[in-house]
Amino acid sequence: MERTEVLNIKDIENKVKEEVKKLISIPSHRNFVPILEYIENRLSYIPFEKQEVPEKGYNLIYITSEILINTHVDTVPPISMKDPFHPKEINGKIYGRGAADTKGLLASLIIALDLFKERNPDKEIPVSIALTVDEEQNTALGSEYLLKKLDGIKYALVLEPTYGKICSKQMGTLEFSLEVETPSYHASEFEKGENTVKIACEILNEIEDKLKRPVNILHIHGGWKLYLTPKKTSVLAEVKVFENENIKDIEKKIKNVVKNYPQARYILEDAENFLTFKKGKLFNLLEKSYKEALDKSPEEGIMPSWTDAANFARAGIECVIFGFGNLADSHTEREHITVEELVNNVKVFYKFLSILTH
């Protein structure tokens, strides 16, 4: 039986706050090298290997165990966030680009690794680690290239903000474009033609009715500020794919709607089926770690967003997605992580490492 350990929570709190603020202050939405260099120096007791990812820099990897802990180091751009790389702490929340997705998780992992090494100086880190690039860039080349280095890896714990829920499932999505084109007319004679914006909206409403679910509009563009009806409107949209559904069936229903509009064209942009990962050794280990670290049972959940776990699962690796942090506010100007979430992450990660050692 593992000995009872008392953690200095205040010390952990101070260290993880300092760490996440440092990580946030290193922009990683275009150039990933500076943050990778910082991590490699920061975790100097881990003999990382650099795996080249063409045109994206490199992944930082340490392969020693059949269990992998993975998170991405890149973030989305600042978008509408003011002072995104100058972290602010307000009422127990730390704001900044990447605070939740996923620099807070990375900071917590770093402090958990430090804590493990301090208490077990003669032991190797009992997990493999992969810090990957390009997850937020729509190509996910980091995890794709990482698969070439994962011989012997059977399990992957993917760190993403899940509100602390243990996720053995991942929502599917179908992303598509609509292009609607008609002749333009002087705006004072708009009734002589069709408005492409209105047609696009009509199509999207019909798709919602047909699929019995909302359509998320990611981007819409049409018209000018000039006094002229819009000749062309383009829409980038997506729908969720639920458990036991098939993307081809959903796409067929969308196409059947669009074909009734000769002015419109449907384009498939991206698609990922709903994923269900095996609940085996890794799930049980994380559940045990959570219970022992926080003295309560975890909730199970479904990760609503695409993650690198999709690439790992395709290679036959058993995956779990987990991390305290707010996904809904990630990518926005409200992105933050609470100090309590950071400390809870450290507790669970440290317990996970400890259980693997004893």
Secondary structure, DSSP 8 states (H G I E B T S, - for coil): --------HHHHHHHHHHHHHHHHTS--SS--HHHHHHHHHHTTTS--EEEEETTTEEEEEE--SSEEEEEE------TT-SSTTS-EEETTEEESTTIIIIIHHHHHHHHHHHHHHHH-TTS--SSEEEEE--GGGTS-HHHHHHGGG-TT--EEEEE---TT-EEEEE-EEEEEEEEEE----BGGGGGGS--HHHHHHHHHHHHHHHHTS--EEEEEEE--SSSB--SEEEEEEEEEE-TT--HHHHHHHHHHHHTT-TTEEEEEEEEE--EE---SHHHHHHHHHHHHHHSS---EEEE-S--THHHHHHTT-EEEEE-SS-STTTTSTT-EEEHHHHHHHHHHHHHHHHHHH-
